[in-house]
Amino acid sequence: MIRWAEAPVLSEADHPPLKIVVIPDGATFQQAATLLEGEQLIRSRSAFLLLGKSQEADRRIHPGEYELNAAMAPAEILAKLLAGRVVLHAVTIPEGYTINQIADVLDEHRITNRAEFLRLTSDKSFISTLGIPVGTAEGYLYPDTYRFARPTAAKDVIKTMVEQLGHVMTYEWKARANDIHLTVHEVLTLASVIEKETGAGEERPHISSVFHNRLRRKIPLQSDPTVIYGLPSFDGNLHKKDLSHPSPYNTYRWAGLPPGPIANPGAQSIRAALYPAPSAYLYFVSKNDGTHQFSATLVEHNRAVEKYQKRPFRRGHRSQTLMTPDGRQAPSETGVS
């Protein structure tokens, strides 16, 4: 009877299908055993309870999703529950996503509670424990592909993403930030603006050079994505009145960098913020193909605007374009960069 109870329900030759079994948070070992017996993954609940008692398993099993099959011996299943070897789900956070967009992705994959995630990313006492010197985690949640259990506590998701940024921001990059007289927070802020201005990787050092040159000359950055970030709502169209909105993120009204990142930048944009291309560029305008025309003087810039914005507009009766927060092109009444 003992040998029968300790044997798998089926043999490997039977090719039993994998089953996802969810052990609820707070479940007792007895409840877990009942669940496993009901799924026909163990032969005897009583024998499994005795096996667990011999290993003091009660209250030591981890909740979560487990991938099990009927060819696994009860001892193997128990070892998995005790070790917490739960199913991990791959979740990709795209570069340039805001905290709200990241919360949507995590909610869609059922990784963590959206409301709790948003609350904690602006909880000063919590994010200060992660070494974030400001009141929000915007810009510090590194975009990457992660593997999370379902569910994972929001604080653990945030901590993982911030720690990943710590690996990306190497000692060399921090030293470089110091050399160009920028704090890490300022580097991430500039990198986030670069991230939102272009999706073309090879352009990022040139976009960076425009902003560095403007900062050096105390010329407002005049970046549309910063204006959009500071608006209470955005309908997909940037209007002339929006350029005078009193938000501290409005880089048409205020010179210098905005008070913080407007998105969460990837490594390529962070590198571009730290190592701008050497240039005299002060302007850039969309060529309507995902790239930009760069100019050093206002005369050159006006010619580029005429060529890429005004002429196509007159020909095709369509408006100028700018990049919206989700990377789509949207009509606009004004075009600066």
TASULFEN-V895484 format. One record per run of one state. SS is the DSSP state (H for helix, E for strand, - for the rest). FROM is the first residue (numbers start at 1). LEN is the number of residues. If there is no record, write none. Layout:
# TASULFEN-V895484
ss | from | len
SS | FROM | LEN
SS | FROM | LEN
This chain:
# TASULFEN-V895484
ss | from | len
- | 1 | 1
H | 2 | 5
- | 7 | 5
H | 12 | 3
- | 15 | 4
E | 19 | 5
- | 24 | 5
H | 29 | 10
- | 39 | 6
H | 45 | 10
- | 55 | 9
E | 64 | 5
- | 69 | 5
H | 74 | 10
- | 84 | 4
E | 88 | 5
- | 93 | 6
H | 99 | 10
- | 109 | 5
H | 114 | 8
- | 122 | 2
H | 124 | 5
- | 129 | 16
E | 145 | 5
- | 150 | 4
H | 154 | 15
- | 169 | 2
H | 171 | 9
- | 180 | 4
H | 184 | 14
- | 198 | 3
H | 201 | 16
- | 217 | 7
H | 224 | 7
- | 231 | 7
E | 238 | 1
- | 239 | 1
H | 240 | 5
- | 245 | 22
H | 267 | 8
- | 275 | 8
E | 283 | 4
- | 287 | 5
E | 292 | 4
- | 296 | 2
H | 298 | 19
- | 317 | 3
E | 320 | 4
- | 324 | 5
E | 329 | 4
- | 333 | 5
